[in-house]
Amino acid sequence: MLYKCKNCGGELHFDPEIGKLKCDYCDSVYDVSEYEPNSDVDLNEASETIEQYVTPNEEALNTRKALDAGFEEATDDTTDHKEDLRLYQCPHCGAEVVTDKTTAATTCIFCQTPLMLQENMSGSFELEWIIPFEIEPSQVKTLYQEYIRSKPFYPPEYAAANVIKKIKAVYLPFFLHDTNTSGQVQATGERTFTHTHGDWIITEHDVFELSRGGQMHFEKVPAIASSKTPRDAMDSIEPFDYSKMKPFSTGYLPGFLAERYDVGFEQLIDSVHQRIAHSFDAKLMSTMNGYSSIKVQGGTMNHEDGHTGYVLLPAYILFMDYDKDEDALIAINGQTGKIVGNIPVDKKKMIRYAIIHFILNWLILLVIAMALVIAL
C-alpha cells in the first residue's frame, strides 16, 4: 500500500521525529491510524494497492531476464548477488527498479517514490508487529561522529563525510519467541580459609554439594531472520523497547527499506534455546554465593515453547568493503541510537601517531635535561 496526501495527493513518508506520516510537498501530517482499513478515511482515494503502483515485470521476475536486461546489481544497493535480483517498474517515472528478492519496501532511486512490495508482506510473510524508527536520519551523523572519536586510528574511508551518506535505514525481520523454561543445576562449591591455633597455622578446605532449580518465563526473545545481517551485530545493538511495539502497518514503511525473512524460525530455534539456557543458568548460578570456587557437575533443562511473533525492527546499517577477508559492519539501533561497528585500524595513521608521540616525549625530556644542566 502506498499512502497519498489527502490535501495535495503527494506521497507520504513516515517521519520518526513526529511519529506520523508526512507529506513532503505540502507538509501535511497524519496519524498512521488514519490510514488503517478500519479508519474513516476512504482508502480508495487516499491510497492505492502496490499492484497499481509497482507492477512486477513478469518477464523479468526470473533472474535470467533481469540479467538479460543489463542489470548486474540492485539499483537500491540491497544486493550485488546476481542470483537474488528482482525487477519492478516504478509507476511514477517508469524506471526499472532492481532490488533484492527479500526486499519488502524500497524507494525508486530515480524519482524517490516509496515502493512497497506486497508479495513480501503477505501469506507466510505476513507481519504481526513493528517498532517504528525513532532516530531520524539527521541524528545519525551526530551519533556516528561521537562514536568515531573513540577510534582515533580509523581509516580515512571511515570519516563521517564518507560514511554517513552510505548508511541505510532498514526495517530488519526478527522472530520474537516466548517460552517457559524449567530446570536444575548441580555443582560443587569450595570454601577455603586459614586460621591460627597456638603455634599451628590451620587451613580448612570444605566442599559442598549444591543444587538449584526453578522456572522462568521468557518473553519476546529476539532472533534475526535475515541471512544477510550478522547475528552478533544485531545482538550488540539490543535492547529494543518492546513496550513501544505497534501492530504492523505499512504506514510506518514509506521512506525506508524493509526486508522479509529468509531464515525460518525452525532454523533459529536451537540458537534461541541456547540464549535462553545461558540466561537461565546464569540466574541459577547467581544464587550460589559465599564460595571461593564453583564447579558445575550437570543439570537438566526443559523448554515449553509458546508464541512466536514476526516483527520488523529498525536499524541503520552499513557494510564497508574495506578488508578483502572480511566486511566491516556499522549498525545503529533505529529506536535507541545505540551504535556498534567493526572499525579497522589504519596502520599508517597509528605509526605516524607513534612517531609524533615519540618525538614530543623526546623533546620534553630534552628540555627537562637542559633545565637541570642550567640549574647546576
N, C-alpha and C positions, 0 to 999 in steps of 0.2 A: 504494500500500500504506500502510495505517495500522498503527501498532505499538501493541499493548496490553501493559500491565504483567503479567508472569506471577504477580505477588503479589496485586494487587488488581483488575486488569482496567482500570485507568485508562489514558488516552492518554499516550504517551511523547513527550518533546521532546528534541531534541539540545542538549546543554549544552556550549558552546565551552570553558568553563573546565576541564572534566574530559575533554572529547573523547569523551563517551559519551551514550547515551540515558538520560534521567532521568524518573522518574515524579513529577509534581507533587503527587500525592496521598499517597504513602507514602515518597517519597524513594529508592526502589529505583533502582539504576543498572545498565546493561547495556552491554556492548560491541556496537557496530554489527554485528560479525561474528556475534554470537549469533542475529541475525535474518535472516541470509542464507539463501537457499534450500537451500544445502548444509550448513547447520548442524544441530545435534542438536535444535533447538527445533521443536516441532510448530507450523508456521506456521498451520495451520487453527485452532489455539487462540490463538496469540499475535498474530495479525494477520488482517485481512480485506481483500479487494481493494477498490480505490477504488470500483468499481461498487456495492458493497454500502453503502459509506459516503456517497459523493457520486454520486448518480444524475442524469445530465443530464436536465433537464426538456425532453423532446423538443419540446414545443410552444413553448418559449421559447428554444431554441438559436439560432433566427434572430433577428437584432437587432430586427426589427419587432415580434416578440412580446414581447421584453424591454421595449421602449419602451411597448407597449400595457399592460404590467403596471404602468406608472407609474414606471419607473426612468429617471433622467436621467444618472446616473453610477454608477461602481462603488461597492459598499459597502465595499471594502477600499482605496479610493483608488488603485487601479492604473491607472485611466484615467478621463478625463472626455470621451472621444470616443465619442459615441453609437453610431457605426457599429462600434465594437470591443467592445460589451458582450456578455457571455455570462452565462447564468443557470443556477445549480445550486441544489440543495436540500441543506441540512445534515441529516445523518441523525440527529443527536442532538436538536436543538431544532426541526427542521422549518423553520427560517428560510430565506428565499430569499437566496442569496449571489450577488451580481453582481460579476463580475471581468472583466479584460481577456482578449481572445481568445488572448494569448500566455502567460497565467499557467499555470505547471505546479504550483505549490504556493502555498497561501494559508491563511488562518485565518478561521473564522467570526467575524465581528465581534460577534455576539450572545452566543455561548457559549464562544468561544475554542478551539473544537475545530480541530486541524490538519487541513487538507484537501489531498489531492494528486490531481491530475487526470491520470490515466494516459494519456489520449489525447494529451497534450502531452509525453509522455516515452517514446513507443513509435513503432515504424515508422521513418519518416525522422527523427524527433526523438529516437531512442534515444541515450543519452549514454554516453560512454566513461570519462570521469574526473570527479573533483570535488576541489576543495580546500576542506576544511571550515572554517567560521568558527573563528578562534582568539581574536578580540577579542569579548568578550561585551558585551551592551548596556549594562551598568553602567559599562564603561570609556569609552563614547562621550562621556559628559558631561565627563569629565576631559580627554579629547583635544580636544574642541571648545573648552573653556574656555581651555586653553593656546594654542590656535590663534587665538582671537578677541582675545587680549591683544596680538597683533601688528597688530591692525586697530582702532586707537583711535577711528576715526570711523565705526564700524559703526552702522547704523540701529537703533533700539530693537527693531524686529521680529527682529533677529538676536541678541538677548540669549539666553543659554543657556536661560533658563526658557521662552522662546517657541519655541526651535528643537528641543531635544533630543527632546521628545515627538513631533515630526513626522518625525524621521529613521527610515527604514525599512531593516531588514536584508533584503537580497535577494541571491539567487544569480543572477548575470548570465551569459548564454550567450556563450561565446567559441569560436572555432576556433583550434587550435594547429597551426601548419604547419611541416613540416621541408623543407629544400631544400639542395641542393649548388649553390653559386654559383661560377662561374669568370669571369675576365675580365681586362682590362688597361686601363691608362690612359696616355695620352701627355700630356706637359706640357713647358713650358719653365721652367727655373729661372734666375733672375738673381742675380748677386752683384756688388756694387759696393764698392770700397774705395779709400781715398786714402792716398798716402804722399808724402814729400818727397824730392827728388833735387837736391841743391845749392840753387839759388835757385828751383827749379821745384816746384810742387805738382801731382802727377800723380794723376789719377783713372782707375781702370781699371774697365771695365764688361764683365763676362763673361756670356754667355748659353749655357746648356747644354740640350741635348735630353734629356729624361728619359722613361723608360718603365718601368712597373712592371706586373707581372701575378701572378696567383696564383689559388688557390681556397680557399673556406671552406665549412664545414658549419654551417648554421643550424638549430637545433633548438627547437621549440615557440615559434615567433614568434606572439604573440597578436594576434587581431583580434576586436573586439567585434562580436557578431552580432545586436545589437538596434538597431532604428531609433530607439528612444525615448531612448537614452542617448548623449550626445555622446562621440565618439571621443577628442577631445583630453583630456577629463576622465579617461577610463579609462587613457589613455597616461600621464597625470600621476601616477596613484597606483601605477603599477608601480614596482618589480618584485614579482612573486609568487614564492614559493619553490616551484618545481615538484618539488623532491625530496620534498615532503610531500603530493604529489598522491595521491589514493586512487582505486581503481577505483570507478566510480559505484555508489552505493547510495542508495535513497530514505530509508534510515535517517538520513542527515545533514540531511534537509529539514524534519522536523516542527518547527514553531515559527517557520519562516522563509518569506518569499516566494521564489518561484523563477520564472524566465521561460524560455520556449523561444525559439529563434532565429526571427526573421522576416526576416533578411537572409542569403541563401545564400552559400556560400563563393565561388561563381563571381562574385559581385558584389564580393567583397573581395580577390580575388587580385591585382589591379593595385596596390592600396594596400599589400598585404603585400610585393610585389616592390619597390615604391618604398622601403619601410622597410629592406628587406634591402640594396638598392643603396646607400642612404645610409651604412649601416654598413660595407659592403664598400669603397666609395670612400674613406671616412674612414680605414680601415685601410691602404689602399694609399698614401694621401697622407701618412700618418704616417711613412712610410719615406723621404720626401724632405726630409731635414734639411740645414741649412747654407746655405740660400739666403735672400736678402733678400726675394724675392717669387717666387711660383709661379703660372703661368697654365696652366690645363688646356686642351689642344687637342682632345682627343677620347678615345674609348675604346670598348670593347665589353664586354658582359656577357651571360652565359647562366645560366638557372636550370634545374636539373634537379629538378623538384618531387618530393617524397616523400610521406610520410604526413601526413594532416590529421585531427586528432582533435577531437571535440566535447566541451566541458568546461563545467562551471559553476564560476565564481569568485566569492568572497564580497565583498560591498561594502555599506556603509551609504550610502544615497542620500537626498537631499532636494532637490526643486525648489522654489524660492521665487518666487512670482509677485509680485515687488516692482516691477520696471520694466515698463511697458507694451510696450516694444520688445524686451525680452529677459528670459528666465527666468534667475534666478541659481541656480547649482548648487553643492551641497556634497557631496563624495564622500570616503569613508574606506575605505581598504583593510581588508577584514574579516579579513585574516590578519596584516598587519604594523602596522596603525594609522596608516599614512601618510595625511595629510589634505590636500585641496585644496579651494578654494572661491572662487567669484566673488562676493566680498563688496562691495556698493556702498558709496559714501561718503555719509554723512548731511551735507549741506551746512550745515544749521543747526548741527549739532554742531561742524563744522570752523570756521565763522565765530565761534561762541561761544568756542572754544578760542583762536582768533587774537586776539580782543578781550581775553580774560583774560591771555593771554601778553603782549600789548602793554602793558596796564595794569601788570602786575607789573614788566616791564622799565623802564617809565617811573618807577615808584615807586623802584626800585633806583637809577636814575640820579639821581633827585631826592635821595635820601638821601646818595649819594656827593657830590653838588654841595654840599649843606648842610654836610656834614662838612668839605669843603675850605674853605668860607667861614669856618666856625668856627675852623679851624686857622690861617687867615690873620689 
